Amino acid sequence: MTRHADDPQTVQPIAAALAVEYGMQAAAARQGDFPLAWHHLGRAHILAQTSLGAHCISHWRMLAFAVQRRDWREAAGQLWRLALAPIGHLTGRLPIGNTGRSTVSAFAAMDIPPDLRAILDRTRN
């Protein structure tokens, strides 16, 4: 049986994993480890691609972090990705595994870390 992104059995594990990644991002940012903070935002983005709402929230969080860091290039990239996310969902052409940063192509699929792959596979069965 295929589950839809709004199915509670799909949303719950992804929402829990997103909460963990966002919490780890915040902790890394508080400690001044900005590369690690971006790493966790990227991991959250991979999970968030399963739902338009969560996907847009991930880009809003990236945009907010970029502005906080005064990284205007990244902020501009996040604005662009906020515009692209709905189109990708409507057309079914999301680059699966993409970490969502402006330092990578918005159209490039990427390898999904095994632990995130396991969460996504559990929610799709």
N, C-alpha and C positions, 0 to 999 in steps of 0.2 A: 504494500500500500504506500503510495506517495503522499507525503504530507505537504500542506501549503505553509508558507511563511507565517501566516496568521494563526495556525493551529497551535493550541496551548502546549502540546507535547513538543513542538518545535521551538516555540518562543522561550519556554522556561530554561532549557540548558544554555541556549545562546545568550539570553538575558543575564544569566548567572555568570557566564564566562566574560561577557562584556563588562559587567560590574567589577570583576576581578581585574581585568586589563585596565579599565579606567582608574581603579584604585591604585594599581601599581604605577600608572603614569603619574598620578598626582603625587604619590610618595617620592618617585624619582625626581620630579620637578621641585618639590620642597627641599630635597637634598642637593639640588643644583646639578643633577646628572641628566642634562638635557638630551643627549643622544639616547639614553635609556628611556626617557619619557617618550621620545618620538617612536622608539621601538614598540612600546606598548600601545601607542595610538595606532601604529600600523597593524599590529595584531588585532586590535579591536576592529579596525576597518575591514579586515579579511572576514571576520565573523559577521559584521554588520551588513555585508553585501547581500545577505539573505532576505532583507526587508528594506523597502524604500525608506521608511521612517528612520530605522536604525542607521541606514547608510548615510542619510542626510545629517543625522545627529553626529555621526563620526566625523564628517567633514566640518560641521560647525565647531566641534571640539578642536579639530586641527586648526581651523581658522582662528579661534580664540587663543590657542596656544601660540600660534605664529605672531599674532598681534601683540600678545603679552611679551614675547621675545623680541619684538620689533623686527621680525623677519618678513619684510614686505614682499619679497619674491615668493616666499612660501604662502603668505596671505593671499596674494593675487592668484596663485595656483589653486588654492582652496576655493576661492570664489568661482573659478572656472569649473572645478570639479562639482561644486554645488549645483551648477547649471547643468552639467552633464549627467549627474546621477539619475534624475528622473527619466531622461531619454534612454539611458542604458537599461533601466528597469522596464520601460515600455517596449523597447525593441528586443529585450532579452540578450543584449550584447554587452554584458558586464565582463571585464577582464578578471576572471576568477583568480584569487590569490594576490591580487594587486594590493600593495600596502597603502595606497592613497596619497603618498607624498608628491609634492611637485618636483622632486628630484628624480622621479621615475615617470615614464610615459603613462598617461591616463588610459592608454589602450592596451598596455602590455599585461598579459596573463603572467603570473609568477607561481613558483612552487609554494604550496601551502605547508607550513610546519606540521609535522606528524601529530602533535597534540591537538592542534586546531582541526586538522583533517578528521581526527577521531570524533570530535564534537560535532562537526558538520555531518559526518557519515551517520552518526547515531540519530540525528534529527531528520535525515532524509529517508530512513527505512521505515 
